[in-house]
Amino acid sequence: MEQRINELEIRYMQQEQTILELNDIVCRQELILEQLQRDFGMLKEQFMAMSPSVSCDPDQEEPPPHY
């Protein structure tokens, strides 16, 4: 009986350690995801500023000067 209790205690400690490690990983991933979202937003703004015709309706565009 005592051996079973010891095994359960060991298993519990291992699971507790695994939970802590997974929590750290999830926290780091959340920070990375937030940074990626900010970076994506900045890239999207830069792209829209460089190429406004991509964001406009083709019918609203002025024809090129050679027409």
N, CA, C and O atoms as a printed pandas DataFrame, in Angstrom:
     atom_number atom_name residue_name chain_id  residue_number  x_coord  y_coord  z_coord
0              1         N          MET        A               1    0.824   -1.202    0.000
1              2        CA          MET        A               1    0.000    0.000    0.000
2              3         C          MET        A               1    0.867    1.265    0.000
3              4         O          MET        A               1    0.596    2.227   -0.719
4              5         N          GLU        A               2    1.915    1.232    0.828
5              6        CA          GLU        A               2    2.795    2.398    0.910
6              7         C          GLU        A               2    3.504    2.641   -0.425
7              8         O          GLU        A               2    3.721    3.786   -0.822
8              9         N          GLN        A               3    3.857    1.569   -1.102
9             10        CA          GLN        A               3    4.514    1.701   -2.400
10            11         C          GLN        A               3    3.579    2.374   -3.411
11            12         O          GLN        A               3    4.015    3.211   -4.201
12            13         N          ARG        A               4    2.311    2.010   -3.383
13            14        CA          ARG        A               4    1.331    2.628   -4.293
14            15         C          ARG        A               4    1.206    4.120   -4.009
15            16         O          ARG        A               4    1.121    4.929   -4.933
16            17         N          ILE        A               5    1.197    4.479   -2.733
17            18        CA          ILE        A               5    1.095    5.889   -2.359
18            19         C          ILE        A               5    2.329    6.649   -2.842
19            20         O          ILE        A               5    2.221    7.762   -3.357
20            21         N          ASN        A               6    3.495    6.041   -2.670
21            22        CA          ASN        A               6    4.729    6.669   -3.145
22            23         C          ASN        A               6    4.716    6.859   -4.658
23            24         O          ASN        A               6    5.127    7.907   -5.157
24            25         N          GLU        A               7    4.245    5.854   -5.387
25            26        CA          GLU        A               7    4.151    5.957   -6.841
26            27         C          GLU        A               7    3.187    7.066   -7.248
27            28         O          GLU        A               7    3.451    7.819   -8.186
28            29         N          LEU        A               8    2.083    7.158   -6.544
29            30        CA          LEU        A               8    1.122    8.214   -6.833
30            31         C          LEU        A               8    1.705    9.599   -6.543
31            32         O          LEU        A               8    1.476   10.544   -7.298
32            33         N          GLU        A               9    2.450    9.712   -5.460
33            34        CA          GLU        A               9    3.084   10.984   -5.131
34            35         C          GLU        A               9    4.104   11.378   -6.196
35            36         O          GLU        A               9    4.179   12.540   -6.597
36            37         N          ILE        A              10    4.876   10.410   -6.643
37            38        CA          ILE        A              10    5.863   10.677   -7.694
38            39         C          ILE        A              10    5.164   11.096   -8.980
39            40         O          ILE        A              10    5.575   12.053   -9.637
40            41         N          ARG        A              11    4.117   10.380   -9.331
41            42        CA          ARG        A              11    3.361   10.708  -10.529
42            43         C          ARG        A              11    2.762   12.113  -10.428
43            44         O          ARG        A              11    2.775   12.871  -11.398
44            45         N          TYR        A              12    2.244   12.447   -9.266
45            46        CA          TYR        A              12    1.664   13.777   -9.042
46            47         C          TYR        A              12    2.732   14.859   -9.216
47            48         O          TYR        A              12    2.480   15.878   -9.859
48            49         N          MET        A              13    3.915   14.646   -8.650
49            50        CA          MET        A              13    4.989   15.634   -8.769
50            51         C          MET        A              13    5.415   15.804  -10.230
51            52         O          MET        A              13    5.673   16.921  -10.678
52            53         N          GLN        A              14    5.488   14.704  -10.963
53            54        CA          GLN        A              14    5.851   14.781  -12.376
54            55         C          GLN        A              14    4.796   15.536  -13.174
55            56         O          GLN        A              14    5.118   16.340  -14.048
56            57         N          GLN        A              15    3.543   15.269  -12.864
57            58        CA          GLN        A              15    2.462   15.967  -13.565
58            59         C          GLN        A              15    2.465   17.455  -13.227
59            60         O          GLN        A              15    2.222   18.296  -14.093
60            61         N          GLU        A              16    2.735   17.768  -11.991
61            62        CA          GLU        A              16    2.803   19.170  -11.568
62            63         C          GLU        A              16    3.926   19.892  -12.314
63            64         O          GLU        A              16    3.751   21.027  -12.757
64            65         N          GLN        A              17    5.064   19.240  -12.450
65            66        CA          GLN        A              17    6.192   19.823  -13.186
66            67         C          GLN        A              17    5.833   20.004  -14.654
67            68         O          GLN        A              17    6.150   21.032  -15.253
68            69         N          THR        A              18    5.182   19.019  -15.226
69            70        CA          THR        A              18    4.762   19.115  -16.627
70            71         C          THR        A              18    3.782   20.261  -16.822
71            72         O          THR        A              18    3.884   20.994  -17.806
72            73         N          ILE        A              19    2.860   20.428  -15.930
73            74        CA          ILE        A              19    1.886   21.523  -16.014
74            75         C          ILE        A              19    2.600   22.866  -15.950
75            76         O          ILE        A              19    2.267   23.773  -16.713
76            77         N          LEU        A              20    3.563   23.010  -15.065
77            78        CA          LEU        A              20    4.321   24.260  -14.964
78            79         C          LEU        A              20    5.103   24.536  -16.245
79            80         O          LEU        A              20    5.134   25.673  -16.716
80            81         N          GLU        A              21    5.726   23.521  -16.808
81            82        CA          GLU        A              21    6.469   23.687  -18.056
82            83         C          GLU        A              21    5.538   24.073  -19.202
83            84         O          GLU        A              21    5.855   24.961  -19.994
84            85         N          LEU        A              22    4.398   23.409  -19.287
85            86        CA          LEU        A              22    3.439   23.738  -20.345
86            87         C          LEU        A              22    2.892   25.152  -20.181
87            88         O          LEU        A              22    2.674   25.853  -21.169
88            89         N          ASN        A              23    2.674   25.566  -18.956
89            90        CA          ASN        A              23    2.202   26.921  -18.704
90            91         C          ASN        A              23    3.234   27.944  -19.181
91            92         O          ASN        A              23    2.876   28.952  -19.791
92            93         N          ASP        A              24    4.513   27.686  -18.902
93            94        CA          ASP        A              24    5.576   28.582  -19.374
94            95         C          ASP        A              24    5.592   28.662  -20.894
95            96         O          ASP        A              24    5.749   29.740  -21.468
96            97         N          ILE        A              25    5.429   27.515  -21.538
97            98        CA          ILE        A              25    5.422   27.489  -23.000
98            99         C          ILE        A              25    4.254   28.289  -23.552
99           100         O          ILE        A              25    4.423   29.068  -24.490
100          101         N          VAL        A              26    3.077   28.103  -22.983
101          102        CA          VAL        A              26    1.890   28.821  -23.444
102          103         C          VAL        A              26    2.062   30.329  -23.245
103          104         O          VAL        A              26    1.670   31.113  -24.109
104          105         N          CYS        A              27    2.638   30.736  -22.127
105          106        CA          CYS        A              27    2.870   32.161  -21.869
106          107         C          CYS        A              27    3.835   32.747  -22.894
107          108         O          CYS        A              27    3.605   33.840  -23.411
108          109         N          ARG        A              28    4.909   32.027  -23.187
109          110        CA          ARG        A              28    5.869   32.512  -24.192
110          111         C          ARG        A              28    5.217   32.596  -25.567
111          112         O          ARG        A              28    5.442   33.554  -26.306
112          113         N          GLN        A              29    4.414   31.602  -25.908
113          114        CA          GLN        A              29    3.735   31.615  -27.202
114          115         C          GLN        A              29    2.756   32.773  -27.304
115          116         O          GLN        A              29    2.598   33.358  -28.376
116          117         N          GLU        A              30    2.106   33.107  -26.217
117          118        CA          GLU        A              30    1.182   34.240  -26.222
118          119         C          GLU        A              30    1.935   35.539  -26.497
119          120         O          GLU        A              30    1.460   36.380  -27.260
120          121         N          LEU        A              31    3.095   35.706  -25.887
121          122        CA          LEU        A              31    3.903   36.902  -26.137
122          123         C          LEU        A              31    4.366   36.960  -27.587
123          124         O          LEU        A              31    4.341   38.019  -28.213
124          125         N          ILE        A              32    4.783   35.823  -28.112
125          126        CA          ILE        A              32    5.214   35.768  -29.511
126          127         C          ILE        A              32    4.049   36.089  -30.437
127          128         O          ILE        A              32    4.214   36.831  -31.405
128          129         N          LEU        A              33    2.888   35.545  -30.153
129          130        CA          LEU        A              33    1.704   35.790  -30.976
130          131         C          LEU        A              33    1.327   37.267  -30.960
131          132         O          LEU        A              33    0.991   37.830  -32.002
132          133         N          GLU        A              34    1.378   37.893  -29.798
133          134        CA          GLU        A              34    1.072   39.319  -29.718
134          135         C          GLU        A              34    2.051   40.139  -30.550
135          136         O          GLU        A              34    1.649   41.081  -31.234
136          137         N          GLN        A              35    3.339   39.785  -30.496
137          138        CA          GLN        A              35    4.347   40.491  -31.285
138          139         C          GLN        A              35    4.102   40.285  -32.779
139          140         O          GLN        A              35    4.206   41.227  -33.565
140          141         N          LEU        A              36    3.780   39.068  -33.163
141          142        CA          LEU        A              36    3.493   38.789  -34.571
142          143         C          LEU        A              36    2.268   39.560  -35.061
143          144         O          LEU        A              36    2.242   40.022  -36.202
144          145         N          GLN        A              37    1.264   39.700  -34.214
145          146        CA          GLN        A              37    0.080   40.463  -34.603
146          147         C          GLN        A              37    0.427   41.937  -34.799
147          148         O          GLN        A              37   -0.052   42.569  -35.741
148          149         N          ARG        A              38    1.267   42.490  -33.905
149          150        CA          ARG        A              38    1.697   43.884  -34.063
150          151         C          ARG        A              38    2.507   44.054  -35.346
151          152         O          ARG        A              38    2.297   45.000  -36.106
152          153         N          ASP        A              39    3.438   43.122  -35.576
153          154        CA          ASP        A              39    4.262   43.188  -36.781
154          155         C          ASP        A              39    3.403   43.090  -38.036
155          156         O          ASP        A              39    3.614   43.826  -39.000
156          157         N          PHE        A              40    2.445   42.186  -38.019
157          158        CA          PHE        A              40    1.561   42.027  -39.172
158          159         C          PHE        A              40    0.770   43.303  -39.427
159          160         O          PHE        A              40    0.615   43.722  -40.573
160          161         N          GLY        A              41    0.273   43.917  -38.364
161          162        CA          GLY        A              41   -0.471   45.166  -38.520
162          163         C          GLY        A              41    0.387   46.258  -39.135
163          164         O          GLY        A              41   -0.073   46.994  -40.008
164          165         N          MET        A              42    1.636   46.367  -38.684
165          166        CA          MET        A              42    2.535   47.378  -39.255
166          167         C          MET        A              42    2.834   47.077  -40.721
167          168         O          MET        A              42    2.839   47.983  -41.555
168          169         N          LEU        A              43    3.085   45.803  -41.037
169          170        CA          LEU        A              43    3.350   45.436  -42.428
170          171         C          LEU        A              43    2.137   45.701  -43.315
171          172         O          LEU        A              43    2.277   46.143  -44.455
172          173         N          LYS        A              44    0.970   45.433  -42.793
173          174        CA          LYS        A              44   -0.254   45.681  -43.555
174          175         C          LYS        A              44   -0.421   47.169  -43.841
175          176         O          LYS        A              44   -0.778   47.558  -44.953
176          177         N          GLU        A              45   -0.160   48.002  -42.828
177          178        CA          GLU        A              45   -0.244   49.449  -43.029
178          179         C          GLU        A              45    0.776   49.916  -44.063
179          180         O          GLU        A              45    0.454   50.727  -44.932
180          181         N          GLN        A              46    1.999   49.411  -43.972
181          182        CA          GLN        A              46    3.027   49.799  -44.937
182          183         C          GLN        A              46    2.649   49.350  -46.341
183          184         O          GLN        A              46    2.841   50.100  -47.299
184          185         N          PHE        A              47    2.127   48.164  -46.477
185          186        CA          PHE        A              47    1.727   47.649  -47.782
186          187         C          PHE        A              47    0.607   48.498  -48.371
187          188         O          PHE        A              47    0.633   48.835  -49.555
188          189         N          MET        A              48   -0.369   48.841  -47.549
189          190        CA          MET        A              48   -1.487   49.650  -48.032
190          191         C          MET        A              48   -1.008   51.034  -48.437
191          192         O          MET        A              48   -1.527   51.604  -49.396
192          193         N          ALA        A              49   -0.033   51.586  -47.733
193          194        CA          ALA        A              49    0.497   52.904  -48.078
194          195         C          ALA        A              49    1.279   52.847  -49.384
195          196         O          ALA        A              49    1.246   53.796  -50.168
196          197         N          MET        A              50    1.978   51.749  -49.624
197          198        CA          MET        A              50    2.779   51.618  -50.838
198          199         C          MET        A              50    1.934   51.285  -52.062
199          200         O          MET        A              50    2.262   51.694  -53.175
200          201         N          SER        A              51    0.880   50.566  -51.865
201          202        CA          SER        A              51    0.087   50.084  -52.986
202          203         C          SER        A              51   -1.398   50.285  -52.706
203          204         O          SER        A              51   -2.105   49.318  -52.420
204          205         N          PRO        A              52   -1.881   51.514  -52.782
205          206        CA          PRO        A              52   -3.299   51.752  -52.472
206          207         C          PRO        A              52   -4.253   51.084  -53.459
207          208         O          PRO        A              52   -5.404   50.819  -53.115
208          209         N          SER        A              53   -3.790   50.806  -54.688
209          210        CA          SER        A              53   -4.693   50.201  -55.664
210          211         C          SER        A              53   -5.112   48.797  -55.248
211          212         O          SER        A              53   -6.149   48.315  -55.701
212          213         N          VAL        A              54   -4.349   48.141  -54.415
213          214        CA          VAL        A              54   -4.720   46.811  -53.951
214          215         C          VAL        A              54   -5.948   46.885  -53.051
215          216         O          VAL        A              54   -6.770   45.969  -53.028
216          217         N          SER        A              55   -6.064   47.981  -52.313
217          218        CA          SER        A              55   -7.168   48.095  -51.366
218          219         C          SER        A              55   -8.394   48.773  -51.981
219          220         O          SER        A              55   -9.463   48.775  -51.372
220          221         N          CYS        A              56   -8.255   49.338  -53.162
221          222        CA          CYS        A              56   -9.374   50.047  -53.799
222          223         C          CYS        A              56  -10.116   49.121  -54.749
223          224         O          CYS        A              56   -9.592   48.107  -55.211
224          225         N          ASP        A              57  -11.339   49.503  -55.019
225          226        CA          ASP        A              57  -12.148   48.812  -55.999
226          227         C          ASP        A              57  -11.595   49.145  -57.384
227          228         O          ASP        A              57  -11.348   50.320  -57.657
228          229         N          PRO        A              58  -11.388   48.169  -58.270
229          230        CA          PRO        A              58  -10.832   48.451  -59.592
230          231         C          PRO        A              58  -11.664   49.457  -60.396
231          232         O          PRO        A              58  -11.110   50.180  -61.224
232          233         N          ASP        A              59  -12.970   49.519  -60.170
233          234        CA          ASP        A              59  -13.827   50.466  -60.888
234          235         C          ASP        A              59  -13.565   51.901  -60.462
235          236         O          ASP        A              59  -13.849   52.825  -61.224
236          237         N          GLN        A              60  -13.032   52.111  -59.268
237          238        CA          GLN        A              60  -12.770   53.450  -58.758
238          239         C          GLN        A              60  -11.403   53.972  -59.189
239          240         O          GLN        A              60  -11.116   55.157  -59.018
240          241         N          GLU        A              61  -10.571   53.125  -59.734
241          242        CA          GLU        A              61   -9.232   53.549  -60.130
242          243         C          GLU        A              61   -9.280   54.405  -61.391
243          244         O          GLU        A              61  -10.110   54.202  -62.277
244          245         N          GLU        A              62   -8.378   55.349  -61.438
245          246        CA          GLU        A              62   -8.259   56.167  -62.634
246          247         C          GLU        A              62   -7.489   55.365  -63.684
247          248         O          GLU        A              62   -6.594   54.596  -63.332
248          249         N          PRO        A              63   -7.816   55.528  -64.945
249          250        CA          PRO        A              63   -7.063   54.800  -65.962
250          251         C          PRO        A              63   -5.637   55.344  -66.048
251          252         O          PRO        A              63   -5.392   56.503  -65.713
252          253         N          PRO        A              64   -4.710   54.520  -66.491
253          254        CA          PRO        A              64   -3.340   54.975  -66.626
254          255         C          PRO        A              64   -3.253   56.135  -67.623
255          256         O          PRO        A              64   -4.136   56.289  -68.467
256          257         N          PRO        A              65   -2.206   56.946  -67.535
257          258        CA          PRO        A              65   -2.109   58.135  -68.382
258          259         C          PRO        A              65   -2.049   57.840  -69.876
259          260         O          PRO        A              65   -2.377   58.725  -70.666
260          261         N          HIS        A              66   -1.658   56.673  -70.296
261          262        CA          HIS        A              66   -1.553   56.394  -71.736
262          263         C          HIS        A              66   -2.870   56.050  -72.397
263          264         O          HIS        A              66   -2.890   55.766  -73.594
264          265         N          TYR        A              67   -3.987   56.064  -71.652
265          266        CA          TYR        A              67   -5.299   55.796  -72.264
266          267         C          TYR        A              67   -5.924   57.054  -72.781
267          268         O          TYR        A              67   -7.027   57.016  -73.327
